Amino acid sequence: MPPISLNELLIPLMYLVLAGSYLLVFPALVYFYLNSRWYVASSVERVFMYFMMFFFFPGVLLFSPFLNFRPKRREIKA
């Protein structure tokens, strides 16, 4: 059996890096961005948010059990 060359190892490694970044890294960044800007975004920014949700939908679906976009509690001053 011939030894495995460096090129034969780089190709699967690149696929793993790209798949991991598409499914885990970028959706996590999109989630933190949405969490910080959800209630103060302009209309153009909201279109960009919807596009990012659509583009990274498989990864965001993996994070969906942890997503929480409910409004924060208001503090009533007595």
Buried (B, 14 or more C-beta within 10 A) or exposed (E): EEEEEEEEEEEEEEEEEEEEBBBEEBBBBBBEBBEEBEEEBEEEEEEEBEEBBEBBEEBBEBBEEEEEEEEEEEEEEE
